[in-house]
Amino acid sequence: MAVGVDVRGAPETPAEPAPSAPRRRFPYLLAGALVAAWLVPLATDALAIDWVLPLLLWVSVASLLRAGRTVLDRLIIALGFLVGAAPVAGLVISYWPWGLRPVPLAGFAFTGLVAIAVLLRRRPALPTAVRAGDLVTLGLSVLSFAAVFWPYRHAGKAERFALIAAGGDYANHFVLYDAIRK
């Protein structure tokens, strides 16, 4: 083909498109996510802060959702998913050899989230929208949590048990009187 000559109808050889940057990075991102899925539980276990893992799982599930306009919306939907998945996970955990050890439990949960993210082709993202109503809801939740657990803050094991037993005793009296009345 000559330069500057327009040849109509000549077959063009399509150039092989170069792989885009996200496609080239995908195997590395996937490997990094899978490594992080196990390193995070190992690190929290080594630091004795395993209580962080359920919170991380909750936020991770919320970040993969696309329903809900605010972070609070997604967190509530994610909590519903996790509550629904808990009985199924409990059946599996009943038969696997690791029991309730936090590292394998969280490692497999995070690995499952990575697999779901790959299958759905979703990157974790949370919305940045914050409504005033969400702040009021969170504030009242923190206030009610503090009101319930304030008596337990300096109590020892015996005092904590006494506080719980008193509440259980009141509940038993109510059930007893309610049963007698019927």
ROSE-4610 file (N, C-alpha, C; in Angstrom, 1 decimal, always signed):
// ROSE-4610
residu = [M/M/M/A/A/A/V/V/V/G/G/G/V/V/V/D/D/D/V/V/V/R/R/R/G/G/G/A/A/A/P/P/P/E/E/E/T/T/T/P/P/P/A/A/A/E/E/E/P/P/P/A/A/A/P/P/P/S/S/S/A/A/A/P/P/P/R/R/R/R/R/R/R/R/R/F/F/F/P/P/P/Y/Y/Y/L/L/L/L/L/L/A/A/A/G/G/G/A/A/A/L/L/L/V/V/V/A/A/A/A/A/A/W/W/W/L/L/L/V/V/V/P/P/P/L/L/L/A/A/A/T/T/T/D/D/D/A/A/A/L/L/L/A/A/A/I/I/I/D/D/D/W/W/W/V/V/V/L/L/L/P/P/P/L/L/L/L/L/L/L/L/L/W/W/W/V/V/V/S/S/S/V/V/V/A/A/A/S/S/S/L/L/L/L/L/L/R/R/R/A/A/A/G/G/G/R/R/R/T/T/T/V/V/V/L/L/L/D/D/D/R/R/R/L/L/L/I/I/I/I/I/I/A/A/A/L/L/L/G/G/G/F/F/F/L/L/L/V/V/V/G/G/G/A/A/A/A/A/A/P/P/P/V/V/V/A/A/A/G/G/G/L/L/L/V/V/V/I/I/I/S/S/S/Y/Y/Y/W/W/W/P/P/P/W/W/W/G/G/G/L/L/L/R/R/R/P/P/P/V/V/V/P/P/P/L/L/L/A/A/A/G/G/G/F/F/F/A/A/A/F/F/F/T/T/T/G/G/G/L/L/L/V/V/V/A/A/A/I/I/I/A/A/A/V/V/V/L/L/L/L/L/L/R/R/R/R/R/R/R/R/R/P/P/P/A/A/A/L/L/L/P/P/P/T/T/T/A/A/A/V/V/V/R/R/R/A/A/A/G/G/G/D/D/D/L/L/L/V/V/V/T/T/T/L/L/L/G/G/G/L/L/L/S/S/S/V/V/V/L/L/L/S/S/S/F/F/F/A/A/A/A/A/A/V/V/V/F/F/F/W/W/W/P/P/P/Y/Y/Y/R/R/R/H/H/H/A/A/A/G/G/G/K/K/K/A/A/A/E/E/E/R/R/R/F/F/F/A/A/A/L/L/L/I/I/I/A/A/A/A/A/A/G/G/G/G/G/G/D/D/D/Y/Y/Y/A/A/A/N/N/N/H/H/H/F/F/F/V/V/V/L/L/L/Y/Y/Y/D/D/D/A/A/A/I/I/I/R/R/R/K/K/K]
num = [1/1/1/2/2/2/3/3/3/4/4/4/5/5/5/6/6/6/7/7/7/8/8/8/9/9/9/10/10/10/11/11/11/12/12/12/13/13/13/14/14/14/15/15/15/16/16/16/17/17/17/18/18/18/19/19/19/20/20/20/21/21/21/22/22/22/23/23/23/24/24/24/25/25/25/26/26/26/27/27/27/28/28/28/29/29/29/30/30/30/31/31/31/32/32/32/33/33/33/34/34/34/35/35/35/36/36/36/37/37/37/38/38/38/39/39/39/40/40/40/41/41/41/42/42/42/43/43/43/44/44/44/45/45/45/46/46/46/47/47/47/48/48/48/49/49/49/50/50/50/51/51/51/52/52/52/53/53/53/54/54/54/55/55/55/56/56/56/57/57/57/58/58/58/59/59/59/60/60/60/61/61/61/62/62/62/63/63/63/64/64/64/65/65/65/66/66/66/67/67/67/68/68/68/69/69/69/70/70/70/71/71/71/72/72/72/73/73/73/74/74/74/75/75/75/76/76/76/77/77/77/78/78/78/79/79/79/80/80/80/81/81/81/82/82/82/83/83/83/84/84/84/85/85/85/86/86/86/87/87/87/88/88/88/89/89/89/90/90/90/91/91/91/92/92/92/93/93/93/94/94/94/95/95/95/96/96/96/97/97/97/98/98/98/99/99/99/100/100/100/101/101/101/102/102/102/103/103/103/104/104/104/105/105/105/106/106/106/107/107/107/108/108/108/109/109/109/110/110/110/111/111/111/112/112/112/113/113/113/114/114/114/115/115/115/116/116/116/117/117/117/118/118/118/119/119/119/120/120/120/121/121/121/122/122/122/123/123/123/124/124/124/125/125/125/126/126/126/127/127/127/128/128/128/129/129/129/130/130/130/131/131/131/132/132/132/133/133/133/134/134/134/135/135/135/136/136/136/137/137/137/138/138/138/139/139/139/140/140/140/141/141/141/142/142/142/143/143/143/144/144/144/145/145/145/146/146/146/147/147/147/148/148/148/149/149/149/150/150/150/151/151/151/152/152/152/153/153/153/154/154/154/155/155/155/156/156/156/157/157/157/158/158/158/159/159/159/160/160/160/161/161/161/162/162/162/163/163/163/164/164/164/165/165/165/166/166/166/167/167/167/168/168/168/169/169/169/170/170/170/171/171/171/172/172/172/173/173/173/174/174/174/175/175/175/176/176/176/177/177/177/178/178/178/179/179/179/180/180/180/181/181/181/182/182/182]
x = [+0.8/+0.0/+0.9/+0.6/+1.4/+1.0/+1.9/+1.6/+0.8/-0.3/-1.1/-2.1/-2.1/-3.1/-4.2/-5.4/-6.6/-7.0/-7.0/-7.4/-8.7/-9.8/-11.1/-11.3/-11.8/-12.1/-11.0/-9.8/-8.7/-8.8/-8.5/-8.7/-7.6/-8.1/-7.1/-6.8/-5.6/-5.2/-5.3/-6.2/-6.4/-5.2/-4.8/-3.6/-4.1/-3.2/-3.5/-3.5/-4.6/-4.6/-3.8/-3.0/-2.2/-3.1/-2.7/-3.6/-3.6/-4.7/-4.8/-4.2/-3.9/-3.1/-3.9/-5.3/-6.0/-5.9/-5.9/-5.8/-4.4/-3.4/-2.1/-1.9/-2.5/-2.4/-3.3/-4.3/-5.3/-4.6/-3.7/-3.2/-2.4/-1.8/-1.0/-2.0/-3.1/-4.1/-4.8/-5.1/-5.7/-4.8/-3.6/-2.6/-2.4/-2.4/-2.2/-3.5/-4.7/-5.9/-5.9/-5.5/-5.6/-4.5/-3.4/-2.4/-2.9/-3.5/-4.0/-5.2/-5.9/-7.0/-6.5/-5.3/-4.7/-3.8/-3.1/-2.1/-2.9/-4.0/-4.7/-5.2/-5.8/-6.1/-4.9/-3.8/-2.6/-2.1/-2.1/-1.6/-2.4/-3.7/-4.6/-4.5/-4.3/-4.1/-2.8/-1.7/-0.4/-0.5/-1.3/-1.4/-2.5/-3.2/-4.2/-5.4/-5.7/-6.9/-7.8/-8.1/-9.0/-10.4/-10.8/-12.1/-12.3/-11.2/-11.3/-11.8/-11.6/-11.9/-13.4/-14.4/-15.8/-16.1/-15.5/-15.8/-15.2/-14.0/-13.4/-14.2/-14.7/-15.6/-16.8/-17.4/-18.7/-18.5/-17.4/-17.1/-16.7/-16.0/-15.7/-16.9/-17.9/-19.1/-19.8/-19.9/-20.6/-19.9/-18.6/-17.9/-18.1/-18.6/-18.8/-20.3/-21.1/-22.5/-22.7/-23.7/-24.0/-25.4/-26.1/-27.4/-27.1/-28.0/-27.9/-27.1/-27.6/-26.9/-25.8/-25.9/-25.0/-24.3/-23.2/-22.5/-23.3/-24.2/-25.0/-26.0/-26.5/-27.4/-26.7/-25.5/-24.7/-24.3/-24.0/-23.7/-24.8/-26.0/-27.2/-27.5/-27.4/-27.7/-26.6/-25.4/-24.3/-24.5/-25.0/-25.3/-26.4/-27.4/-28.4/-27.8/-27.0/-26.3/-25.5/-24.7/-23.9/-24.7/-25.8/-26.7/-27.3/-27.7/-28.2/-27.2/-26.0/-24.9/-24.4/-24.6/-24.1/-24.5/-25.8/-26.2/-25.6/-25.5/-24.8/-23.3/-22.7/-21.3/-21.2/-22.1/-22.1/-22.2/-22.9/-23.0/-21.7/-21.0/-19.7/-18.7/-18.7/-17.7/-17.9/-19.1/-19.3/-18.5/-18.2/-17.5/-16.0/-15.6/-14.2/-13.2/-12.0/-11.1/-10.6/-10.8/-10.2/-11.1/-12.4/-13.3/-13.5/-13.5/-13.8/-12.5/-11.4/-10.1/-10.2/-9.8/-10.1/-9.3/-8.1/-7.3/-7.9/-8.2/-8.8/-10.2/-10.9/-12.3/-12.3/-11.6/-11.5/-10.8/-9.7/-9.0/-9.9/-10.7/-11.6/-12.7/-13.2/-14.2/-13.7/-12.5/-12.0/-11.6/-11.2/-10.9/-12.2/-13.3/-14.6/-15.0/-14.7/-15.1/-14.3/-13.0/-12.2/-12.7/-13.1/-13.7/-15.0/-15.8/-17.1/-16.8/-15.8/-15.5/-15.0/-14.2/-13.7/-14.9/-15.7/-16.8/-17.8/-18.0/-19.0/-18.3/-17.0/-16.2/-16.4/-16.3/-16.5/-15.3/-15.0/-13.9/-14.5/-13.9/-14.5/-14.6/-15.7/-15.9/-17.1/-16.9/-18.0/-18.4/-19.7/-20.1/-19.6/-19.4/-18.9/-20.1/-21.3/-22.4/-22.8/-22.9/-23.3/-24.4/-25.6/-26.7/-26.8/-27.5/-27.6/-28.4/-29.4/-30.1/-29.3/-28.3/-27.3/-26.5/-26.1/-25.3/-26.1/-27.4/-28.3/-28.5/-28.7/-28.8/-27.6/-26.4/-25.2/-25.0/-25.2/-25.1/-26.0/-27.2/-28.2/-27.8/-27.3/-26.8/-25.7/-24.7/-23.6/-24.0/-25.0/-25.5/-26.2/-27.0/-27.7/-26.8/-25.7/-24.7/-24.0/-23.6/-23.0/-23.9/-25.2/-26.1/-26.3/-26.3/-26.4/-25.2/-24.0/-22.8/-22.1/-22.6/-21.9/-21.8/-22.8/-22.6/-21.5/-21.1/-20.1/-18.7/-18.5/-17.1/-16.1/-16.4/-15.3/-15.7/-16.7/-17.1/-16.2/-16.0/-15.3/-16.2/-15.7/-16.5/-17.8/-17.6/-18.7/-19.8/-19.4/-20.3/-21.0/-20.3/-21.0/-22.0/-21.7/-22.7/-23.9/-23.6/-24.8/-25.7/-25.1/-25.9/-26.7/-26.1/-26.8/-27.9/-27.6/-28.5/-29.7/-29.5/-30.7/-31.7/-31.1/-32.0/-32.7/-32.0/-32.6/-33.7/-33.5/-34.4/-35.7/-35.6/-36.8/-37.5/-36.8/-37.5/-38.2/-37.6/-38.2/-39.5/-39.5/-40.7/-41.8/-41.5/-42.5/-43.1/-42.2/-42.7/-43.6/-43.2/-44.0/-45.3/-45.4/-46.7/-47.5/-46.9/-47.7/-48.3/-47.6/-48.1/-49.2/-49.1/-50.1/-51.4/-51.2/-52.4/-53.2/-52.6/-53.3/-53.8]
y = [-1.2/+0.0/+1.2/+2.1/+3.3/+4.3/+5.2/+6.2/+7.3/+7.7/+8.8/+8.3/+7.0/+6.5/+5.8/+6.2/+5.7/+4.5/+3.3/+2.1/+1.7/+1.8/+1.5/+0.0/-0.7/-2.1/-3.0/-2.4/-3.3/-3.8/-5.1/-5.6/-5.0/-4.6/-4.1/-5.2/-5.2/-6.1/-5.4/-5.9/-5.3/-5.5/-4.4/-4.5/-5.3/-6.1/-6.8/-5.7/-5.6/-4.6/-5.0/-4.1/-4.4/-4.5/-5.5/-5.7/-4.4/-4.1/-2.8/-3.0/-1.9/-2.0/-2.7/-2.6/-3.3/-4.8/-5.3/-6.7/-7.3/-6.5/-6.9/-7.0/-6.1/-6.0/-7.0/-7.6/-8.4/-9.6/-10.4/-11.5/-11.1/-9.9/-9.4/-9.0/-8.3/-7.8/-9.0/-10.0/-11.2/-11.9/-12.1/-12.8/-11.9/-10.6/-9.8/-9.9/-9.9/-10.0/-11.4/-12.4/-13.7/-13.8/-13.2/-13.2/-12.4/-11.3/-10.4/-11.1/-11.9/-12.7/-13.6/-14.0/-14.9/-14.1/-13.1/-12.4/-11.5/-11.0/-10.2/-11.0/-12.2/-13.0/-13.5/-13.8/-14.2/-13.0/-11.8/-10.7/-10.3/-10.4/-10.1/-11.1/-12.4/-13.4/-13.3/-12.9/-12.6/-11.5/-10.5/-9.3/-9.4/-10.6/-10.9/-9.9/-9.5/-8.6/-9.3/-10.5/-11.3/-10.7/-9.9/-9.3/-8.4/-8.0/-7.0/-7.8/-9.1/-9.8/-9.8/-10.0/-9.9/-8.5/-7.4/-6.1/-5.9/-6.4/-6.3/-7.1/-8.3/-9.1/-8.3/-7.7/-6.9/-5.8/-5.0/-3.9/-4.4/-5.5/-6.1/-6.5/-7.1/-7.5/-6.3/-5.3/-4.0/-3.3/-3.5/-2.8/-3.5/-4.7/-5.4/-5.3/-4.8/-4.5/-3.3/-3.3/-2.1/-1.6/-2.2/-1.7/-0.7/+0.3/+1.3/+2.5/+3.7/+4.9/+5.4/+5.0/+5.5/+4.3/+4.6/+3.5/+2.8/+3.5/+2.8/+1.9/+2.3/+1.4/+0.1/+0.2/-1.0/-1.8/-1.2/-1.9/-2.7/-2.2/-2.9/-4.1/-3.9/-5.0/-6.0/-5.6/-6.6/-7.4/-6.7/-7.4/-8.5/-8.2/-9.1/-10.3/-10.1/-11.2/-12.1/-11.4/-12.2/-13.0/-12.4/-13.2/-14.4/-14.2/-15.3/-16.3/-15.9/-16.9/-17.7/-17.1/-17.7/-19.2/-19.5/-20.9/-21.9/-21.4/-22.3/-22.5/-21.4/-21.5/-22.4/-22.3/-23.1/-24.6/-24.9/-26.4/-26.8/-26.0/-26.3/-26.4/-25.5/-25.4/-26.6/-27.2/-28.3/-29.5/-29.6/-30.8/-30.5/-29.3/-29.1/-29.3/-29.6/-29.9/-28.7/-27.5/-26.4/-25.8/-26.2/-25.7/-24.2/-23.4/-22.0/-21.2/-21.7/-21.0/-19.8/-18.6/-17.4/-17.3/-17.8/-17.7/-18.5/-19.8/-20.4/-20.0/-19.6/-19.1/-17.8/-16.9/-15.6/-15.7/-16.6/-16.7/-17.3/-18.3/-18.8/-17.8/-17.1/-16.1/-15.0/-14.5/-13.4/-14.0/-15.3/-15.9/-16.0/-16.4/-16.4/-15.1/-14.0/-12.7/-12.3/-12.7/-12.4/-13.1/-14.4/-15.1/-14.5/-14.1/-13.4/-12.1/-11.3/-10.1/-10.4/-11.4/-11.8/-12.2/-13.1/-13.6/-12.5/-11.6/-10.5/-9.3/-9.4/-8.3/-6.9/-7.0/-5.8/-5.5/-4.2/-3.8/-3.3/-3.5/-3.0/-1.5/-1.0/+0.5/+0.8/+1.8/+2.3/+3.7/+4.0/+5.4/+6.4/+7.6/+8.6/+9.5/+9.2/+10.0/+9.7/+10.8/+10.7/+11.6/+11.0/+11.9/+12.2/+13.3/+13.7/+12.6/+12.0/+10.9/+9.7/+9.4/+8.4/+8.7/+10.0/+10.4/+10.3/+10.7/+10.6/+9.2/+8.3/+6.9/+6.3/+6.6/+6.1/+6.6/+7.9/+8.5/+7.9/+7.7/+7.1/+5.6/+4.9/+3.6/+3.5/+4.4/+4.5/+4.8/+5.8/+6.2/+5.0/+4.3/+3.1/+2.0/+1.8/+0.8/+1.2/+2.5/+2.9/+2.8/+3.1/+3.0/+1.6/+0.7/-0.7/-1.3/-0.9/-1.5/-0.7/+0.5/+1.3/+0.6/-0.1/-0.8/-1.8/-2.3/-3.4/-2.9/-1.6/-1.1/-1.5/-1.5/-1.8/-3.0/-3.7/-4.9/-6.1/-6.9/-8.1/-9.2/-10.4/-11.5/-11.8/-11.8/-12.0/-10.9/-9.7/-8.6/-8.6/-8.9/-9.0/-10.1/-11.3/-12.3/-11.9/-11.2/-10.7/-9.8/-8.9/-8.0/-8.8/-9.8/-10.5/-11.4/-12.0/-12.9/-12.1/-10.9/-10.1/-9.9/-9.6/-9.4/-10.7/-11.8/-13.1/-13.4/-13.0/-13.3/-12.5/-11.3/-10.5/-11.1/-11.6/-12.2/-13.4/-14.3/-15.5/-15.2/-14.2/-13.8/-13.4/-12.6/-12.2/-13.4/-14.3/-15.5/-16.3/-16.5/-17.3/-16.6/-15.3/-14.7/-14.7/-14.5/-14.6/-15.9/-17.0/-18.4/-18.7/-18.2/-18.4/-17.7/-16.4/-15.7/-16.4/-17.1/-17.8/-19.0]
z = [+0.0/+0.0/+0.0/-0.9/-1.0/+0.0/+0.3/+1.3/+0.5/+1.2/+0.6/-0.4/-0.7/-1.7/-1.0/-1.4/-0.7/-1.6/-1.0/-1.7/-1.1/-1.8/-1.3/-1.5/-0.4/-0.5/-0.2/+0.0/+0.4/+1.8/+1.9/+3.3/+4.2/+5.4/+6.3/+7.3/+7.7/+8.7/+10.1/+10.9/+12.2/+13.1/+13.7/+14.6/+15.9/+16.4/+17.6/+18.8/+19.5/+20.5/+21.7/+22.2/+23.4/+24.6/+25.4/+26.6/+27.5/+28.0/+28.7/+30.1/+30.7/+32.0/+33.1/+33.2/+34.2/+34.0/+32.7/+32.5/+32.8/+32.6/+32.9/+34.4/+35.1/+36.6/+37.3/+36.7/+37.3/+38.1/+37.4/+38.2/+39.5/+39.4/+40.6/+41.6/+41.2/+42.2/+42.8/+42.0/+42.6/+43.6/+43.2/+44.1/+45.4/+45.3/+46.4/+47.3/+46.7/+47.5/+48.3/+47.6/+48.2/+49.3/+49.1/+50.2/+51.4/+51.1/+52.2/+52.9/+52.2/+52.8/+53.9/+53.8/+54.9/+55.8/+55.3/+56.2/+57.2/+56.9/+57.8/+59.0/+58.8/+60.0/+60.8/+60.1/+60.8/+61.6/+61.1/+61.8/+63.0/+62.8/+64.0/+65.1/+64.7/+65.7/+66.4/+65.7/+66.3/+67.3/+66.9/+67.8/+68.9/+68.9/+69.8/+69.7/+68.5/+68.3/+67.3/+67.5/+66.6/+66.6/+67.6/+67.6/+66.4/+65.7/+64.6/+63.4/+63.3/+62.1/+61.7/+62.6/+62.2/+61.6/+62.2/+61.7/+60.3/+60.1/+58.8/+57.7/+58.1/+57.2/+56.9/+57.9/+57.7/+56.8/+56.9/+56.1/+54.7/+54.6/+53.3/+52.5/+53.2/+52.5/+52.0/+52.9/+52.5/+51.3/+51.2/+50.1/+48.8/+48.8/+47.5/+47.1/+47.9/+47.6/+46.7/+45.9/+45.1/+45.4/+46.4/+46.9/+48.0/+48.1/+49.2/+48.7/+49.2/+48.7/+49.7/+51.0/+52.0/+52.6/+53.3/+54.0/+55.0/+55.7/+56.7/+56.0/+54.9/+54.1/+53.8/+53.3/+52.9/+54.1/+55.2/+56.4/+56.9/+56.8/+57.3/+56.4/+55.1/+54.1/+54.3/+54.5/+54.7/+56.0/+57.0/+58.3/+58.1/+57.3/+56.9/+56.2/+55.2/+54.5/+55.4/+56.3/+57.2/+58.2/+58.7/+59.6/+58.9/+57.6/+56.8/+56.5/+56.3/+56.0/+57.2/+58.4/+59.6/+59.8/+59.7/+59.9/+58.9/+57.6/+56.6/+57.0/+57.3/+57.7/+59.0/+59.9/+61.1/+60.7/+59.7/+59.3/+58.8/+58.0/+57.4/+58.5/+59.4/+60.5/+61.4/+61.5/+62.4/+61.9/+60.6/+60.1/+59.7/+59.7/+59.2/+60.4/+60.2/+61.3/+62.1/+61.7/+62.4/+63.5/+63.5/+64.5/+64.4/+65.5/+65.4/+65.5/+65.1/+65.2/+64.2/+64.7/+63.9/+62.6/+62.5/+61.3/+60.1/+60.3/+59.1/+58.8/+59.9/+59.7/+58.9/+59.3/+58.6/+57.3/+57.2/+55.9/+54.8/+55.2/+54.2/+53.8/+54.8/+54.6/+53.6/+53.9/+53.0/+51.7/+51.6/+50.3/+49.5/+50.2/+49.5/+49.0/+49.8/+49.3/+48.1/+48.1/+46.9/+45.7/+45.9/+44.8/+44.3/+45.2/+44.8/+44.1/+44.5/+43.8/+42.4/+42.2/+40.9/+40.0/+40.5/+39.7/+39.3/+40.2/+39.9/+39.3/+39.2/+38.6/+39.3/+40.6/+41.4/+42.2/+42.3/+43.1/+44.4/+45.5/+46.8/+46.8/+47.1/+47.2/+48.1/+48.9/+49.7/+49.3/+49.4/+49.0/+50.0/+49.5/+50.4/+50.9/+50.5/+50.9/+52.4/+53.2/+54.6/+54.8/+55.3/+55.5/+57.0/+57.3/+58.7/+59.5/+58.9/+59.5/+59.9/+59.1/+59.4/+60.6/+60.7/+61.9/+63.1/+63.1/+64.2/+64.6/+63.7/+63.9/+64.6/+64.1/+64.7/+66.0/+66.2/+67.5/+68.6/+68.2/+69.2/+69.5/+68.5/+68.7/+69.7/+69.5/+70.4/+71.8/+71.9/+73.2/+73.9/+73.2/+73.8/+74.2/+73.3/+73.7/+75.0/+75.1/+76.3/+77.5/+77.4/+78.5/+79.0/+78.1/+78.5/+79.1/+78.6/+79.1/+80.1/+80.5/+81.5/+82.8/+83.3/+84.6/+84.6/+83.5/+83.4/+83.3/+83.2/+82.8/+83.8/+85.1/+86.1/+86.9/+86.5/+87.3/+87.0/+88.0/+87.8/+87.3/+87.3/+86.7/+87.6/+88.9/+89.8/+89.7/+89.6/+89.5/+88.2/+87.1/+85.8/+85.8/+86.4/+86.5/+87.3/+88.4/+89.2/+88.4/+87.7/+86.8/+85.8/+85.2/+84.2/+84.9/+86.0/+86.7/+87.2/+87.6/+88.0/+86.9/+85.7/+84.6/+84.2/+84.3/+84.0/+85.0/+86.3/+87.3/+87.1/+86.7/+86.3/+85.2/+84.2/+83.0/+83.4/+84.3/+84.8/+85.5/+86.4/+87.1/+86.2/+85.2/+84.2/+83.5/+83.1/+82.4/+83.3/+84.5/+85.5/+85.7/+86.0/+86.2/+85.0/+83.9/+82.6/+82.4/+82.7/+82.6/+83.6/+84.8/+85.8/+85.4/+84.9/+84.5/+83.4/+82.5/+81.4/+82.0]
